Amino acid sequence: MSSNEKSVKKDSLQTSTKIRSAKLASLPLSLAGRSAVGLGKQLIGQSNALVSSEIQEKTARQVFQVLGELKGGAMKFGQALSVFEAALPEEIAAPYRETLTKLQESAPPLPARVVHQVLAKELGEDWRDNFSSFTDKPVASASIGQVHKGVWKDGRVVAVKVQYPGAAEALISDLNQIQRFAKIFQLFMPALEMGPLLEELRARIIEEVDYQYEAQAQRAYAAEFDGDPDIAIPKVVMASDKVLVSEWLEGIPLSRIIAKGSREQRNNAGLKIARFHFTSPMRVGLLHADPHPGNFRLLEDGRLGVLDFGACNRLPNGFPEPLKNLLKHALDDDAVGLYNGFKKDGFILADVDADANLVLDYLLPLVEPLRTEKFKYSREWLRDQSTRVGDPRNPTAKIGFQLNLPPEYVLIHRVTLGTTGIFCQLGAEGNFRDEALSWFPEIAPSLSK
């Protein structure tokens, strides 16, 4: 590349970054304007509830629109955010559901010539010799890369993930900006602790530009789940820093199951997602930490196919014992034991005093699916719980402001919330209690009471 071409490329990247920054920066400015208008409406007699709802709806509309126009960290965060649309009031969520689903699996693709340049740089100028065939048009495009379908030289059908040039720079720029206005997202999702979530998302998302890291995690998963009757993991064929080639996994995208799937498909997907997420720490020492529908497929034989291992939490000792102990106390309705555990493990800081019974009340919905032989998740249930812990007039809601989330649990928290959001999108129904017993037999005495 000539010095003139490098200069043009640098100027283009800087211009792109400025445009992205301006769009992201528009979010807090617009919020401030809407809040001022809202105050004016309250002063002339409109109800607080009506004004607040209007501000929430307009904020949600702009947030999703801006995130949907961008790649990099902003869109990656949008994908994570899309999992929680089930918690939004229906009048806000309904217009955006289709847009959010697209965020999970699609974005404007790179031109073929740029894809070829990346492949040549990563695999060598003779990169085509690795393939019997390669399709220039991507089958999926997302936040930091896009996927092409091909046939490897040994005859295997493969998925070729190609990272966007400049993805790392875009990620860091976007995520730095998003962290500056984390409170905006709490306006329409008050139950989520967005600050710690964004911190951990930032750290894990930055890891996702390292395809060698992703390949290492994927190989570990594929080896452990090889031949598993419930879970299918595509094997890695080859990997470089910016290109990852895996065996092709054919199946129905989970977004289609959410939109049009049968009751049997929904229930099957829900139970197997739960089984995959919460047994993999024991089996692999890792927790797949990017739970959104774009990363799951339902295979023809009924297995759940899992994709994208760029974000993984390392849990070499399996699921943390403190969390199992806290779950046991909650299932036993042991408010004192739960409170003492929270204090011991840093979920309530030493200088904070909270009502033990309110802490238990705050957390009971998390264990509600484990209290009955069969439980059905729904958007309505999740919205009710979000409202319950987000209403400042509710004494229980105030507990959320007194709880701390230790950094080592942030990804587990994200996966728990994310899978719960997916279950509610699916409307999944099943015996989650017995599933939990099979994962964590230590809590069996609690459930037998």
Sine and cosine of phi, psi and omega as CSV:
sin_phi,cos_phi,sin_psi,cos_psi,sin_omega,cos_omega
0.00,0.00,0.76,-0.65,-0.01,-1.00
-0.95,0.30,0.27,-0.96,0.01,-1.00
-0.89,0.45,-0.57,0.83,0.03,-1.00
-0.92,0.40,-0.67,0.74,0.02,-1.00
-0.91,0.42,-0.63,0.78,0.03,-1.00
-0.89,0.45,-0.64,0.77,0.01,-1.00
-0.91,0.42,-0.67,0.74,0.02,-1.00
-0.89,0.45,-0.69,0.73,0.00,-1.00
-0.89,0.46,-0.67,0.74,0.01,-1.00
-0.89,0.45,-0.71,0.71,0.01,-1.00
-0.88,0.47,-0.64,0.77,0.01,-1.00
-0.90,0.44,-0.68,0.73,0.01,-1.00
-0.90,0.43,-0.66,0.75,0.01,-1.00
-0.91,0.42,-0.66,0.75,0.03,-1.00
-0.89,0.46,-0.70,0.72,0.02,-1.00
-0.87,0.50,-0.68,0.73,0.01,-1.00
-0.89,0.46,-0.65,0.76,0.01,-1.00
-0.90,0.44,-0.66,0.75,0.01,-1.00
-0.90,0.44,-0.71,0.71,0.00,-1.00
-0.88,0.48,-0.70,0.71,-0.03,-1.00
-0.89,0.46,-0.64,0.77,0.00,-1.00
-0.90,0.44,-0.66,0.75,0.00,-1.00
-0.91,0.43,-0.69,0.72,0.02,-1.00
-0.92,0.39,-0.65,0.76,-0.01,-1.00
-0.91,0.41,-0.39,0.92,0.00,-1.00
-0.92,0.39,-0.36,0.93,-0.07,-1.00
-0.91,0.42,-0.82,0.57,0.00,-1.00
-0.91,0.41,-0.54,0.84,0.03,-1.00
-0.91,0.42,-0.69,0.72,0.02,-1.00
-0.90,0.43,-0.62,0.79,0.03,-1.00
-0.88,0.47,-0.69,0.72,0.00,-1.00
-0.87,0.50,-0.69,0.73,0.03,-1.00
-0.89,0.46,-0.70,0.71,0.00,-1.00
-0.91,0.42,-0.60,0.80,0.01,-1.00
-0.90,0.43,-0.63,0.77,0.02,-1.00
-0.90,0.43,-0.68,0.73,0.06,-1.00
-0.89,0.46,-0.65,0.76,0.01,-1.00
-0.88,0.48,-0.66,0.75,0.03,-1.00
-0.88,0.47,-0.66,0.75,0.03,-1.00
-0.87,0.49,-0.68,0.74,0.01,-1.00
-0.90,0.43,-0.59,0.81,0.03,-1.00
-0.91,0.41,-0.60,0.80,-0.02,-1.00
-0.92,0.40,-0.45,0.89,0.01,-1.00
-0.99,-0.12,0.22,0.98,0.21,-0.98
0.94,-0.33,-0.08,1.00,0.04,-1.00
-0.95,0.30,0.54,-0.84,-0.10,-0.99
-0.94,0.35,0.51,-0.86,0.04,-1.00
-0.85,0.52,-0.67,0.74,-0.06,-1.00
-0.89,0.46,-0.68,0.73,-0.03,-1.00
-0.92,0.39,-0.71,0.70,-0.01,-1.00
-0.90,0.43,-0.70,0.72,0.00,-1.00
-0.88,0.48,-0.67,0.74,0.01,-1.00
-0.88,0.47,-0.65,0.76,-0.01,-1.00
-0.91,0.42,-0.69,0.73,0.02,-1.00
-0.89,0.45,-0.69,0.73,0.01,-1.00
-0.86,0.51,-0.71,0.70,-0.06,-1.00
-0.90,0.43,-0.71,0.70,-0.01,-1.00
-0.92,0.40,-0.61,0.79,0.04,-1.00
-0.90,0.44,-0.72,0.69,0.01,-1.00
-0.85,0.52,-0.69,0.73,-0.02,-1.00
-0.86,0.51,-0.72,0.69,-0.05,-1.00
-0.94,0.33,-0.65,0.76,0.00,-1.00
-0.85,0.53,-0.76,0.65,-0.04,-1.00
-0.93,0.38,-0.57,0.82,0.00,-1.00
-0.92,0.40,-0.72,0.69,-0.03,-1.00
-0.91,0.40,-0.72,0.70,0.00,-1.00
-0.89,0.46,-0.56,0.83,-0.02,-1.00
-0.94,0.35,-0.37,0.93,-0.02,-1.00
-1.00,0.04,-0.15,0.99,-0.13,-0.99
-0.91,-0.42,0.48,-0.88,0.20,-0.98
-1.00,-0.08,-0.40,-0.92,0.09,-1.00
0.90,0.44,-0.46,-0.89,-0.09,-1.00
-0.89,0.45,-0.57,0.82,-0.02,-1.00
-0.89,0.46,-0.74,0.68,-0.01,-1.00
-0.95,0.32,-0.57,0.82,0.05,-1.00
-0.87,0.49,-0.66,0.75,0.07,-1.00
-0.91,0.41,-0.60,0.80,0.06,-1.00
-0.86,0.50,-0.61,0.80,0.06,-1.00
-0.90,0.44,-0.69,0.72,0.03,-1.00
-0.91,0.42,-0.65,0.76,0.00,-1.00
-0.89,0.46,-0.57,0.82,-0.08,-1.00
-0.89,0.46,-0.43,0.90,0.03,-1.00
-0.87,0.49,-0.54,0.84,-0.13,-0.99
-1.00,-0.05,0.17,0.99,0.01,-1.00
-0.89,0.45,-0.37,0.93,0.02,-1.00
-0.92,0.40,-0.32,0.95,0.01,-1.00
-1.00,0.08,-0.19,0.98,-0.05,-1.00
-0.98,0.18,0.48,-0.88,0.14,-0.99
-0.82,0.57,0.61,-0.79,-0.12,-0.99
-0.85,0.53,-0.60,0.80,-0.03,-1.00
-0.92,0.40,-0.39,0.92,0.07,-1.00
-1.00,0.03,-0.69,0.72,-0.12,-0.99
-0.95,0.32,-0.62,0.78,-0.14,-0.99
-0.82,0.57,-0.74,0.67,-0.04,-1.00
-0.91,0.42,-0.35,0.94,-0.11,-0.99
-0.97,-0.25,-0.09,1.00,-0.13,-0.99
-0.87,0.50,-0.67,0.74,-0.01,-1.00
-0.92,0.38,-0.66,0.75,0.02,-1.00
-0.89,0.45,-0.67,0.74,-0.01,-1.00
-0.92,0.40,-0.60,0.80,0.06,-1.00
-0.88,0.48,-0.66,0.75,0.04,-1.00
-0.89,0.45,-0.59,0.81,0.04,-1.00
-0.85,0.52,-0.52,0.85,-0.07,-1.00
-0.95,0.32,-0.40,0.92,-0.13,-0.99
-0.68,-0.73,-0.09,1.00,-0.12,-0.99
-0.61,-0.79,0.42,-0.91,0.09,-1.00
-0.26,-0.97,0.32,-0.95,0.02,-1.00
-0.83,0.56,0.78,-0.62,-0.11,-0.99
-0.98,0.18,0.31,-0.95,0.12,-0.99
-0.97,0.25,0.52,-0.85,0.13,-0.99
-0.89,0.46,0.49,-0.87,-0.04,-1.00
-0.84,0.54,-0.62,0.79,-0.06,-1.00
-0.90,0.44,-0.57,0.83,0.02,-1.00
-0.94,0.33,-0.66,0.76,0.06,-1.00
-0.85,0.53,-0.71,0.71,-0.01,-1.00
-0.89,0.47,-0.60,0.80,0.02,-1.00
-0.90,0.43,-0.67,0.74,0.03,-1.00
-0.90,0.44,-0.71,0.70,-0.01,-1.00
-0.89,0.46,-0.64,0.77,0.01,-1.00
-0.91,0.41,-0.65,0.76,0.01,-1.00
-0.92,0.39,-0.63,0.78,-0.09,-1.00
-1.00,0.07,-0.61,0.79,-0.10,-1.00
-0.95,-0.32,-0.15,0.99,-0.04,-1.00
0.97,-0.25,0.36,-0.93,-0.04,-1.00
-0.87,0.50,-0.43,0.90,0.03,-1.00
-1.00,-0.07,0.53,0.85,-0.08,-1.00
-0.83,0.56,-0.51,0.86,-0.01,-1.00
-0.90,0.43,-0.37,0.93,0.01,-1.00
-0.91,0.41,-0.32,0.95,0.03,-1.00
-0.97,0.22,-0.27,0.96,-0.12,-0.99
-0.88,-0.48,0.62,-0.79,0.23,-0.97
-0.97,0.23,-0.55,0.84,0.09,-1.00
-0.41,-0.91,0.44,-0.90,0.00,-1.00
-0.57,-0.82,0.77,-0.63,-0.03,-1.00
-1.00,-0.09,0.88,-0.48,-0.05,-1.00
-0.91,0.41,-0.57,0.82,-0.01,-1.00
-0.97,0.23,0.83,-0.56,-0.03,-1.00
-0.93,0.35,0.53,-0.85,0.07,-1.00
-1.00,0.01,-0.32,0.95,0.06,-1.00
-0.40,-0.92,0.60,-0.80,0.07,-1.00
-0.65,-0.76,0.69,-0.73,-0.11,-0.99
-0.67,-0.74,-0.62,-0.79,-0.23,-0.97
-0.98,0.20,-0.68,0.73,-0.08,-1.00
-0.85,-0.53,0.00,1.00,0.01,-1.00
-0.21,-0.98,0.14,-0.99,0.05,-1.00
-0.72,-0.69,0.36,-0.93,-0.13,-0.99
-0.91,-0.41,0.74,-0.67,0.07,-1.00
-0.90,-0.43,0.50,-0.86,0.05,-1.00
-0.99,-0.14,0.65,-0.76,0.02,-1.00
-0.47,-0.88,0.02,-1.00,0.11,-0.99
-0.85,-0.53,0.87,-0.50,-0.01,-1.00
-0.93,0.37,0.31,-0.95,-0.09,-1.00
-0.88,0.47,-0.34,0.94,0.04,-1.00
-1.00,-0.05,0.10,1.00,0.07,-1.00
0.99,-0.15,-0.13,0.99,0.02,-1.00
-0.96,0.27,0.70,-0.71,0.14,-0.99
-0.96,0.27,0.74,-0.67,-0.13,-0.99
-0.75,-0.66,0.39,-0.92,0.18,-0.98
-0.97,-0.24,0.80,-0.60,-0.04,-1.00
-0.93,-0.38,0.95,-0.30,-0.01,-1.00
-1.00,-0.05,0.86,-0.52,-0.05,-1.00
-0.91,-0.42,0.82,-0.57,-0.05,-1.00
-0.99,0.17,0.64,-0.76,0.06,-1.00
-0.90,0.44,0.70,-0.71,0.14,-0.99
-0.86,0.52,0.71,-0.70,0.00,-1.00
0.99,0.16,0.15,0.99,-0.05,-1.00
-0.88,0.48,-0.65,0.76,-0.03,-1.00
-0.88,0.47,-0.71,0.70,0.00,-1.00
-0.89,0.46,-0.67,0.74,0.00,-1.00
-0.90,0.43,-0.65,0.76,0.02,-1.00
-0.84,0.53,-0.79,0.61,-0.07,-1.00
-0.89,0.45,-0.68,0.73,0.01,-1.00
-0.88,0.48,-0.75,0.66,-0.04,-1.00
-0.89,0.45,-0.72,0.69,-0.09,-1.00
-0.93,0.38,-0.57,0.82,0.09,-1.00
-0.87,0.49,-0.65,0.76,0.00,-1.00
-0.95,0.31,-0.68,0.73,-0.03,-1.00
-0.86,0.51,-0.62,0.78,-0.02,-1.00
-0.89,0.45,-0.40,0.92,-0.06,-1.00
-0.96,0.27,-0.36,0.93,-0.01,-1.00
-0.74,-0.67,0.71,0.70,0.01,-1.00
-0.86,0.51,-0.52,0.86,-0.08,-1.00
-0.91,0.41,-0.36,0.93,0.01,-1.00
-0.86,0.52,-0.69,0.73,-0.08,-1.00
-0.91,0.41,-0.42,0.91,0.01,-1.00
-0.96,0.29,-0.25,0.97,0.05,-1.00
-0.88,0.47,-0.61,0.79,-0.01,-1.00
-0.91,-0.41,0.08,1.00,0.16,-0.99
-0.64,-0.77,0.92,0.39,-0.16,-0.99
-0.92,0.40,-0.29,0.96,-0.05,-1.00
-0.98,0.17,-0.24,0.97,-0.06,-1.00
-1.00,-0.02,0.65,-0.76,0.06,-1.00
-1.00,0.02,1.00,0.08,-0.20,-0.98
-0.94,0.35,-0.49,0.87,-0.02,-1.00
-0.87,0.49,-0.87,0.49,0.04,-1.00
-0.87,0.50,-0.58,0.81,0.00,-1.00
-0.88,0.47,-0.72,0.70,0.00,-1.00
-0.91,0.41,-0.62,0.78,0.03,-1.00
-0.85,0.52,-0.76,0.65,-0.04,-1.00
-0.95,0.31,-0.61,0.79,0.08,-1.00
-0.85,0.53,-0.68,0.73,-0.01,-1.00
-0.86,0.51,-0.74,0.67,-0.03,-1.00
-0.90,0.44,-0.69,0.73,-0.06,-1.00
-0.97,0.26,-0.60,0.80,-0.01,-1.00
-0.91,0.42,-0.62,0.78,0.03,-1.00
-0.88,0.47,-0.56,0.83,0.07,-1.00
-0.89,0.46,-0.43,0.90,-0.11,-0.99
-0.94,0.35,-0.24,0.97,0.07,-1.00
-0.98,0.17,-0.10,1.00,0.03,-1.00
-0.99,-0.14,1.00,-0.07,-0.06,-1.00
-0.94,0.34,-0.37,0.93,0.09,-1.00
-0.92,0.39,-0.65,0.76,0.06,-1.00
-0.89,0.46,-0.70,0.71,0.01,-1.00
-0.88,0.47,-0.67,0.74,-0.01,-1.00
-0.88,0.47,-0.62,0.79,0.02,-1.00
-0.89,0.46,-0.71,0.71,0.02,-1.00
-0.91,0.41,-0.68,0.73,-0.03,-1.00
-0.90,0.44,-0.63,0.77,0.04,-1.00
-0.88,0.47,-0.65,0.76,0.01,-1.00
-0.90,0.44,-0.69,0.73,0.04,-1.00
-0.90,0.43,-0.72,0.69,-0.06,-1.00
-0.89,0.46,-0.62,0.79,0.01,-1.00
-0.92,0.40,-0.69,0.73,-0.04,-1.00
-0.94,0.35,-0.63,0.77,-0.08,-1.00
-1.00,-0.10,0.18,0.98,0.03,-1.00
-0.88,0.48,0.83,-0.55,-0.02,-1.00
0.98,0.18,0.10,0.99,-0.01,-1.00
-0.92,0.40,0.68,-0.74,-0.03,-1.00
-0.96,0.27,-0.23,0.97,-0.10,-1.00
-0.91,-0.40,-0.50,0.86,-0.16,-0.99
-0.83,-0.56,0.69,-0.73,0.06,-1.00
-0.86,-0.51,0.81,-0.59,0.02,-1.00
-0.87,-0.50,0.83,-0.56,0.02,-1.00
-0.93,0.38,0.66,-0.75,0.00,-1.00
-0.98,0.19,0.55,-0.83,0.05,-1.00
-0.98,0.22,0.75,-0.66,0.04,-1.00
-1.00,-0.07,-0.73,0.69,0.10,-0.99
-0.31,-0.95,0.33,-0.94,0.00,-1.00
-0.50,-0.86,0.60,-0.80,0.18,-0.98
-0.76,-0.65,-0.13,-0.99,-0.05,-1.00
-0.89,0.46,-0.58,0.82,-0.12,-0.99
-0.86,-0.51,0.03,1.00,0.00,-1.00
-0.70,-0.71,0.73,-0.69,0.04,-1.00
-0.76,-0.65,0.85,-0.52,0.00,-1.00
-0.94,-0.34,0.83,-0.55,0.00,-1.00
-0.78,-0.62,0.36,-0.93,0.11,-0.99
-0.88,0.48,0.60,-0.80,-0.03,-1.00
-0.94,0.33,0.68,-0.73,0.01,-1.00
-0.89,-0.46,0.96,-0.28,-0.03,-1.00
-1.00,0.08,0.69,-0.72,0.03,-1.00
0.07,-1.00,0.08,-1.00,0.02,-1.00
-1.00,0.06,0.84,-0.54,0.04,-1.00
-0.84,0.55,0.61,-0.79,-0.02,-1.00
-0.88,0.48,-0.51,0.86,0.03,-1.00
-0.87,0.50,-0.56,0.83,0.03,-1.00
-0.96,0.28,-0.57,0.82,0.07,-1.00
-0.90,0.43,-0.66,0.75,0.03,-1.00
-0.88,0.48,-0.67,0.75,-0.08,-1.00
-0.98,0.20,-0.65,0.76,-0.17,-0.98
-0.67,-0.75,0.15,0.99,-0.09,-1.00
-0.94,0.33,0.41,-0.91,0.05,-1.00
-0.96,0.28,0.26,-0.97,0.04,-1.00
-0.86,0.51,-0.66,0.75,0.01,-1.00
-0.89,0.45,-0.67,0.74,0.02,-1.00
-0.91,0.42,-0.66,0.75,0.00,-1.00
-0.89,0.45,-0.74,0.68,-0.01,-1.00
-0.91,0.42,-0.67,0.75,0.01,-1.00
-0.88,0.48,-0.72,0.69,-0.01,-1.00
-0.89,0.46,-0.68,0.73,-0.03,-1.00
-0.87,0.49,-0.77,0.64,-0.02,-1.00
-0.90,0.43,-0.61,0.79,-0.06,-1.00
-0.97,0.23,-0.50,0.87,0.13,-0.99
-0.90,0.44,-0.70,0.71,0.04,-1.00
-0.87,0.49,-0.72,0.69,-0.02,-1.00
-0.88,0.47,-0.68,0.74,0.00,-1.00
-0.90,0.44,-0.78,0.62,-0.11,-0.99
-0.90,0.43,-0.67,0.74,-0.19,-0.98
-0.99,-0.13,0.02,1.00,0.16,-0.99
-0.96,-0.29,-0.34,0.94,-0.07,-1.00
-0.90,0.44,-0.52,0.85,0.09,-1.00
-0.87,0.50,-0.62,0.78,0.03,-1.00
-0.95,0.32,-0.58,0.81,-0.11,-0.99
-1.00,0.04,-0.59,0.81,-0.12,-0.99
-0.89,-0.46,-0.33,0.94,-0.11,-0.99
0.98,0.19,0.26,0.96,-0.01,-1.00
-0.71,-0.70,0.42,-0.91,0.11,-0.99
-0.82,-0.57,0.89,-0.45,0.07,-1.00
-0.89,0.47,0.88,-0.47,-0.22,-0.98
-0.91,-0.41,0.47,0.88,0.04,-1.00
-0.77,-0.64,0.92,0.38,-0.12,-0.99
-0.99,0.12,1.00,0.07,0.18,-0.98
-0.71,-0.70,0.41,-0.91,-0.15,-0.99
-0.83,0.56,-0.46,0.89,0.00,-1.00
-0.90,0.44,-0.25,0.97,-0.04,-1.00
-0.99,-0.15,0.17,0.99,-0.02,-1.00
-0.77,-0.63,0.55,-0.84,0.08,-1.00
-0.72,-0.69,0.52,-0.85,0.14,-0.99
-0.96,-0.27,0.91,-0.42,-0.08,-1.00
-0.98,0.17,0.31,-0.95,-0.04,-1.00
-0.87,0.50,-0.54,0.84,-0.01,-1.00
-1.00,0.09,0.11,0.99,0.06,-1.00
1.00,-0.06,-0.15,0.99,0.03,-1.00
-0.96,0.29,0.42,-0.91,0.09,-1.00
-1.00,-0.05,0.86,-0.51,0.08,-1.00
-1.00,-0.02,0.69,-0.72,-0.05,-1.00
-0.86,-0.52,0.72,-0.69,-0.04,-1.00
-0.84,-0.54,0.27,-0.96,0.21,-0.98
0.92,0.40,1.00,-0.09,-0.04,-1.00
-0.93,-0.38,0.44,0.90,0.01,-1.00
-0.92,0.39,-0.57,0.82,0.00,-1.00
-0.95,-0.33,0.96,-0.27,0.02,-1.00
-0.71,-0.71,0.68,-0.73,0.05,-1.00
-1.00,-0.05,0.79,-0.61,0.01,-1.00
-0.99,0.16,0.88,-0.47,0.03,-1.00
-0.76,-0.65,0.95,0.30,-0.11,-0.99
-0.88,0.47,-0.38,0.93,0.01,-1.00
-0.98,-0.18,0.27,0.96,0.00,-1.00
0.99,0.13,-0.22,-0.98,-0.01,-1.00
-0.90,0.44,0.76,-0.65,-0.11,-0.99
-0.84,0.54,0.73,-0.69,0.00,-1.00
-0.87,0.49,-0.64,0.76,0.01,-1.00
-0.82,0.57,-0.62,0.79,0.00,-1.00
-0.93,0.38,-0.61,0.80,0.04,-1.00
-0.91,0.40,-0.63,0.78,0.04,-1.00
-0.90,0.43,-0.67,0.75,0.01,-1.00
-0.91,0.41,-0.62,0.78,0.05,-1.00
-0.89,0.46,-0.66,0.75,0.01,-1.00
-0.88,0.47,-0.71,0.71,0.02,-1.00
-0.88,0.47,-0.65,0.76,0.00,-1.00
-0.91,0.42,-0.66,0.75,0.01,-1.00
-0.93,0.37,-0.47,0.88,0.04,-1.00
-0.99,0.12,-0.02,1.00,-0.12,-0.99
0.83,0.55,0.55,0.84,-0.02,-1.00
-1.00,-0.06,1.00,0.04,-0.08,-1.00
-0.90,0.44,-0.65,0.76,-0.04,-1.00
-0.93,0.38,-0.71,0.71,0.02,-1.00
-0.88,0.47,-0.65,0.76,0.03,-1.00
-0.90,0.44,-0.72,0.69,-0.03,-1.00
-0.89,0.46,-0.71,0.70,0.00,-1.00
-0.89,0.45,-0.62,0.79,0.05,-1.00
-0.91,0.43,-0.65,0.76,0.04,-1.00
-0.88,0.48,-0.66,0.75,0.02,-1.00
-0.91,0.42,-0.73,0.69,-0.07,-1.00
-0.88,0.47,-0.65,0.76,-0.13,-0.99
-0.99,-0.13,0.13,0.99,0.13,-0.99
1.00,0.07,0.18,0.98,0.06,-1.00
-0.98,0.18,-0.35,0.94,0.20,-0.98
-0.80,-0.61,0.85,-0.52,-0.07,-1.00
-0.93,0.37,0.39,-0.92,-0.12,-0.99
-0.86,0.52,-0.56,0.83,-0.08,-1.00
-1.00,-0.03,0.19,0.98,-0.01,-1.00
-0.94,-0.34,0.75,-0.67,0.09,-1.00
-0.93,-0.38,0.79,-0.61,0.01,-1.00
-0.75,-0.66,0.33,-0.95,0.03,-1.00
-0.98,0.20,0.88,-0.48,-0.08,-1.00
-0.86,0.50,-0.64,0.77,-0.03,-1.00
-0.93,0.36,-0.58,0.81,0.05,-1.00
-0.94,0.35,-0.56,0.83,0.07,-1.00
-0.88,0.47,-0.70,0.72,0.04,-1.00
-0.89,0.46,-0.71,0.70,0.02,-1.00
-0.86,0.50,-0.62,0.79,-0.02,-1.00
-0.89,0.45,-0.60,0.80,-0.12,-0.99
-1.00,-0.09,-0.22,0.98,-0.08,-1.00
-0.83,0.56,-0.62,0.79,0.02,-1.00
-0.85,0.52,-0.48,0.88,0.00,-1.00
-0.91,0.41,-0.47,0.88,-0.01,-1.00
-0.97,-0.25,-0.02,1.00,0.01,-1.00
-0.81,0.59,-0.66,0.75,0.01,-1.00
-0.90,0.44,-0.27,0.96,-0.03,-1.00
-0.99,-0.14,0.07,1.00,-0.07,-1.00
-0.99,-0.10,-0.22,0.97,-0.03,-1.00
-0.80,-0.60,0.34,-0.94,-0.02,-1.00
-0.91,0.42,-0.53,0.85,0.02,-1.00
-0.66,-0.75,0.71,-0.71,0.00,-1.00
-0.73,-0.68,0.63,-0.78,0.04,-1.00
-0.90,-0.43,0.87,-0.50,0.10,-0.99
-0.98,0.20,0.49,-0.87,0.03,-1.00
-0.41,-0.91,0.37,-0.93,0.09,-1.00
-0.88,0.48,-0.61,0.79,-0.02,-1.00
-0.89,0.46,-0.69,0.72,0.01,-1.00
-0.87,0.49,-0.70,0.71,-0.03,-1.00
-0.92,0.39,-0.64,0.77,0.04,-1.00
-0.90,0.43,-0.63,0.78,0.04,-1.00
-0.88,0.48,-0.68,0.73,-0.01,-1.00
-0.93,0.36,-0.63,0.78,0.04,-1.00
-0.89,0.45,-0.66,0.75,0.04,-1.00
-0.91,0.42,-0.66,0.75,-0.05,-1.00
-0.87,0.49,-0.70,0.72,-0.04,-1.00
-1.00,-0.01,-0.06,1.00,-0.01,-1.00
-0.96,-0.30,-0.13,0.99,-0.03,-1.00
-0.99,0.10,0.93,-0.38,-0.06,-1.00
-0.89,0.45,-0.28,0.96,0.03,-1.00
-0.98,0.19,-0.25,0.97,-0.01,-1.00
-1.00,0.02,0.85,-0.52,-0.02,-1.00
-0.83,0.56,-0.56,0.83,0.00,-1.00
-0.89,0.45,-0.58,0.81,-0.05,-1.00
-0.88,0.48,-0.53,0.85,-0.03,-1.00
-0.90,0.43,-0.37,0.93,0.01,-1.00
-0.88,0.47,-0.56,0.83,-0.01,-1.00
-0.84,0.54,-0.49,0.87,0.00,-1.00
-0.99,0.11,-0.13,0.99,-0.01,-1.00
-0.97,-0.24,-0.13,0.99,-0.03,-1.00
-1.00,-0.05,0.62,-0.79,0.07,-1.00
-0.96,-0.27,0.53,-0.85,0.07,-1.00
-0.89,-0.45,0.98,-0.21,0.01,-1.00
-0.84,0.55,0.62,-0.78,-0.09,-1.00
-0.80,0.60,-0.57,0.82,-0.06,-1.00
-0.94,0.34,-0.19,0.98,0.00,-1.00
-0.95,-0.30,0.00,1.00,-0.10,-1.00
-0.90,0.44,-0.67,0.74,0.00,-1.00
-0.93,0.38,-0.60,0.80,0.06,-1.00
-0.90,0.44,-0.65,0.76,0.06,-1.00
-0.87,0.50,-0.70,0.71,0.01,-1.00
-0.89,0.46,-0.70,0.71,-0.02,-1.00
-0.91,0.42,-0.65,0.76,0.02,-1.00
-0.88,0.48,-0.74,0.67,0.02,-1.00
-0.91,0.41,-0.66,0.75,-0.03,-1.00
-0.90,0.44,-0.72,0.69,0.02,-1.00
-0.92,0.40,-0.59,0.81,0.06,-1.00
-0.88,0.48,-0.67,0.74,0.06,-1.00
-0.87,0.50,-0.67,0.75,0.02,-1.00
-0.91,0.40,-0.69,0.73,0.03,-1.00
-0.83,0.55,-0.65,0.76,-0.04,-1.00
-0.96,0.30,-0.57,0.82,0.10,-0.99
-0.90,0.44,-0.64,0.77,0.03,-1.00
-0.95,0.31,-0.45,0.89,-0.19,-0.98
0.92,0.40,0.59,0.81,-0.12,-0.99
-0.92,0.39,0.65,-0.76,0.03,-1.00
-0.78,-0.63,0.67,-0.74,0.02,-1.00
0.07,-1.00,-0.03,-1.00,-0.01,-1.00
-1.00,0.00,0.97,0.24,-0.01,-1.00
-0.95,0.32,-0.37,0.93,0.03,-1.00
-0.90,0.44,-0.77,0.63,0.00,-1.00
-0.93,0.37,-0.51,0.86,0.11,-0.99
-0.86,0.50,-0.72,0.69,-0.02,-1.00
-0.89,0.46,-0.62,0.78,0.03,-1.00
-0.89,0.46,-0.59,0.81,0.01,-1.00
-0.95,0.30,-0.48,0.88,0.05,-1.00
-0.98,0.20,-0.75,0.66,-0.14,-0.99
-0.80,-0.59,0.99,0.17,-0.03,-1.00
-0.88,0.47,-0.30,0.95,-0.01,-1.00
-0.88,0.48,-0.38,0.92,-0.05,-1.00
-1.00,-0.07,0.07,1.00,-0.05,-1.00
-0.84,0.54,-0.69,0.72,0.02,-1.00
-0.84,0.54,-0.58,0.82,0.02,-1.00
-0.90,0.44,-0.72,0.70,-0.09,-1.00
-0.95,0.31,-0.33,0.94,-0.04,-1.00
-0.99,0.12,-0.12,0.99,-0.03,-1.00
-0.99,0.16,0.00,0.00,0.00,0.00
